[in-house]
Amino acid sequence: MAREKFKIRKDDTVIVISGSDKGKIGRVLRVIPQENRVVVEKVRMVKRHMRAQGNQPGTRIEKEAPIHISNVALWNSETNKKIHVGFRTEEDKKVRIDRKTGAQV
């Protein structure tokens, strides 16, 4: 199975474009290529119950759950707009660019 390349990578700033968290902006914490999902900071928060261990009591923690990669888009904080990503080869390197402005992401 060939490894799929994504236009969104770890530490990118993205905006959620569909779902219950539509419009939220956050940083990508993790990319899960096997499931085509990303984990975005402060998006799709779920509660998990932790069992008591030793003398530490059981608690409920809130953490981010993965969302499908098609539900997020790269975000440009200077122009406050989504980025349509393209690729260009510069000096034998493949780089991501903004298709509207041509600027490197």
Backbone as numpy.savetxt, mean C-alpha at the origin, in Angstrom:
# Nx Ny Nz CAx CAy CAz Cx Cy Cz
5.98 -20.53 -11.50 5.12 -19.36 -11.50 6.02 -18.12 -11.50
5.80 -17.24 -12.46 6.60 -16.03 -12.58 6.22 -15.03 -11.49
7.21 -14.32 -11.00 6.96 -13.31 -9.96 6.43 -12.05 -10.61
5.29 -11.60 -10.14 4.65 -10.43 -10.73 5.24 -9.15 -10.14
5.47 -8.17 -10.99 5.98 -6.87 -10.54 4.80 -5.93 -10.33
4.83 -5.19 -9.24 3.76 -4.26 -8.94 4.25 -2.83 -9.08
3.32 -1.94 -9.35 3.66 -0.53 -9.48 3.73 0.13 -8.10
3.22 -0.56 -7.09 3.22 -0.03 -5.72 4.21 -0.83 -4.91
5.06 -0.13 -4.14 6.10 -0.77 -3.35 6.01 -0.33 -1.90
6.77 -0.99 -1.06 6.82 -0.65 0.36 7.27 0.80 0.54
6.69 1.50 1.51 6.97 2.90 1.87 6.43 3.91 0.86
5.65 3.49 -0.13 4.98 4.44 -1.03 3.77 5.02 -0.30
3.40 6.24 -0.66 2.18 6.85 -0.15 1.07 6.55 -1.14
-0.05 6.00 -0.65 -1.14 5.61 -1.52 -2.46 6.17 -1.00
-3.45 6.21 -1.89 -4.82 6.59 -1.53 -5.72 5.40 -1.83
-6.68 5.15 -0.94 -7.63 4.06 -1.16 -8.72 4.59 -2.09
-8.95 3.88 -3.21 -9.88 4.38 -4.22 -11.22 3.66 -4.21
-11.36 2.59 -3.41 -12.67 1.94 -3.29 -12.76 1.20 -1.97
-13.97 0.92 -1.54 -14.19 0.21 -0.29 -14.61 1.14 0.83
-14.73 0.60 2.02 -15.21 1.39 3.16 -14.22 2.45 3.60
-12.95 2.30 3.27 -11.93 3.27 3.65 -11.58 4.20 2.50
-12.48 4.35 1.54 -12.22 5.17 0.35 -11.84 6.60 0.75
-10.76 7.10 0.13 -10.31 8.46 0.40 -9.21 8.57 1.43
-8.95 7.49 2.17 -7.89 7.54 3.18 -6.53 7.45 2.51
-5.57 8.18 3.07 -4.21 8.21 2.54 -3.29 7.62 3.59
-2.38 6.75 3.15 -1.45 6.13 4.11 -0.22 5.60 3.41
0.70 5.12 4.23 1.98 4.58 3.75 1.87 3.06 3.67
2.43 2.46 2.62 2.41 1.01 2.46 3.41 0.40 3.43
2.92 -0.46 4.32 3.78 -1.12 5.30 4.34 -2.42 4.75
3.56 -3.11 3.92 3.96 -4.43 3.42 3.24 -4.73 2.11
3.92 -5.39 1.19 3.31 -5.86 -0.05 3.31 -7.38 -0.01
2.17 -7.99 -0.32 2.05 -9.44 -0.31 1.78 -9.89 -1.75
2.83 -10.15 -2.54 2.63 -10.43 -3.96 1.89 -11.74 -4.25
1.98 -12.73 -3.36 1.29 -14.01 -3.59 -0.22 -13.83 -3.59
-0.71 -12.85 -2.83 -2.16 -12.64 -2.70 -2.62 -11.35 -3.39
-1.71 -10.63 -4.06 -2.03 -9.34 -4.70 -2.62 -8.35 -3.71
-2.02 -8.28 -2.53 -2.54 -7.41 -1.47 -1.44 -6.54 -0.88
-1.87 -5.43 -0.26 -0.95 -4.54 0.44 -1.53 -4.22 1.81
-0.63 -3.91 2.75 -1.04 -3.46 4.07 -0.70 -1.98 4.15
-1.72 -1.14 4.40 -1.56 0.31 4.42 -1.78 0.80 5.84
-0.92 1.72 6.27 -0.95 2.27 7.62 -2.29 2.95 7.90
-2.93 2.58 9.01 -4.20 3.15 9.49 -5.38 2.95 8.53
-5.32 1.89 7.70 -6.41 1.57 6.78 -6.86 0.14 7.04
-8.16 -0.08 7.05 -8.79 -1.37 7.33 -8.33 -1.93 8.66
-8.56 -1.15 9.70 -8.18 -1.55 11.05 -9.14 -2.63 11.56
-8.58 -3.72 12.11 -9.37 -4.81 12.67 -8.90 -5.07 14.09
-9.79 -5.65 14.90 -9.44 -5.99 16.28 -9.06 -7.46 16.35
-7.98 -7.77 17.05 -7.54 -9.13 17.26 -7.46 -9.38 18.77
-7.91 -10.53 19.21 -7.89 -10.88 20.62 -6.63 -11.67 20.92
-5.87 -11.19 21.90 -4.64 -11.86 22.31 -4.90 -12.65 23.59
-4.48 -13.88 23.59 -4.66 -14.75 24.75 -3.67 -14.34 25.86
-4.07 -14.54 27.10 -3.17 -14.25 28.22 -1.97 -15.19 28.17
-0.78 -14.63 28.41 0.45 -15.43 28.41 1.23 -15.14 29.68
1.39 -16.15 30.51 2.11 -15.97 31.77 1.39 -15.00 32.67
2.10 -13.97 33.14 1.45 -12.98 34.01 0.95 -11.78 33.22
0.98 -11.85 31.88 0.44 -10.76 31.05 -1.03 -11.07 30.72
-1.95 -10.14 31.00 -3.36 -10.43 30.75 -3.70 -10.41 29.26
-4.82 -11.04 28.94 -5.29 -11.02 27.56 -5.80 -9.63 27.19
-5.61 -9.24 25.93 -6.04 -7.91 25.48 -6.60 -7.99 24.07
-7.16 -6.87 23.63 -7.57 -6.72 22.25 -6.64 -5.70 21.61
-6.08 -6.03 20.47 -5.21 -5.09 19.77 -5.84 -4.74 18.43
-5.55 -3.53 17.97 -6.01 -3.11 16.65 -4.83 -3.12 15.72
-5.02 -3.73 14.54 -3.94 -3.74 13.57 -4.52 -3.64 12.17
-3.64 -3.36 11.20 -4.07 -3.20 9.83 -4.23 -4.56 9.16
-5.29 -4.69 8.37 -5.50 -5.90 7.59 -5.17 -5.59 6.12
-4.78 -6.60 5.35 -4.43 -6.34 3.94 -5.65 -5.99 3.10
-5.43 -5.16 2.08 -6.48 -4.86 1.10 -5.92 -5.16 -0.29
-6.81 -5.38 -1.23 -6.37 -5.75 -2.58 -5.64 -4.58 -3.23
-4.62 -4.89 -3.99 -3.76 -3.87 -4.59 -4.51 -3.03 -5.62
-5.59 -3.56 -6.18 -6.36 -2.81 -7.16 -7.20 -1.71 -6.51
-7.33 -1.74 -5.19 -8.13 -0.74 -4.48 -7.31 0.44 -3.99
-6.02 0.50 -4.35 -5.18 1.63 -3.97 -4.49 2.20 -5.20
-4.12 3.49 -5.11 -3.39 4.16 -6.18 -2.29 4.99 -5.54
-1.18 5.14 -6.25 -0.10 5.98 -5.75 -0.59 7.42 -5.59
-0.04 8.12 -4.59 -0.49 9.48 -4.26 0.68 10.44 -4.32
0.47 11.58 -4.98 1.47 12.64 -5.04 1.06 13.72 -4.06
1.83 13.90 -2.99 1.46 14.84 -1.94 1.65 16.30 -2.37
2.54 16.57 -3.35 2.74 17.95 -3.80 1.54 18.47 -4.58
0.99 17.63 -5.47 -0.13 18.07 -6.30 -1.47 17.61 -5.75
-1.46 16.76 -4.71 -2.67 16.18 -4.13 -3.52 15.48 -5.17
-2.88 14.65 -5.99 -3.57 13.87 -7.02 -3.00 12.46 -7.06
-3.83 11.54 -7.63 -3.34 10.18 -7.85 -2.30 10.20 -8.97
-1.43 9.20 -8.93 -0.40 9.08 -9.96 -0.73 7.86 -10.82
-0.75 8.05 -12.13 -0.84 6.94 -13.06 0.59 6.54 -13.38
0.97 5.34 -13.02 2.36 4.92 -13.08 2.68 4.28 -14.41
3.84 4.66 -14.95 4.40 4.02 -16.14 5.85 3.69 -15.85
6.50 3.05 -16.80 7.90 2.68 -16.62 8.73 3.21 -17.77
9.96 3.56 -17.47 10.91 4.05 -18.47 12.27 3.46 -18.12
13.08 3.22 -19.14 14.43 2.71 -18.91 15.41 3.88 -19.01
16.15 4.09 -17.91 17.15 5.15 -17.87 18.47 4.54 -17.42
19.51 4.65 -18.26 20.85 4.14 -17.94 20.79 2.68 -17.47
20.16 1.84 -18.26 20.03 0.41 -17.98 19.30 0.11 -16.68
18.43 1.01 -16.23 17.61 0.81 -15.04 16.17 1.10 -15.39
15.28 0.28 -14.89 13.84 0.50 -15.10 13.33 1.35 -13.94
12.77 2.53 -14.24 12.29 3.44 -13.19 10.81 3.70 -13.39
10.13 4.02 -12.28 8.70 4.36 -12.33 8.57 5.86 -12.62
7.59 6.20 -13.46 7.34 7.61 -13.79 5.85 7.91 -13.67
5.55 9.18 -13.49 4.18 9.68 -13.54 3.83 9.87 -15.02
2.81 9.17 -15.50 2.51 9.22 -16.93 1.99 10.58 -17.37
1.42 11.38 -16.45 0.90 12.69 -16.84 2.03 13.71 -16.96
2.93 13.73 -15.96 3.99 14.76 -15.96 5.32 14.25 -16.49
5.53 12.95 -16.48 6.80 12.39 -16.90 7.85 12.40 -15.82
7.51 12.87 -14.62 8.47 12.95 -13.52 8.69 11.56 -12.92
9.89 11.34 -12.42 10.21 10.06 -11.79 9.57 9.98 -10.42
9.02 8.81 -10.11 8.34 8.60 -8.81 9.38 8.18 -7.79
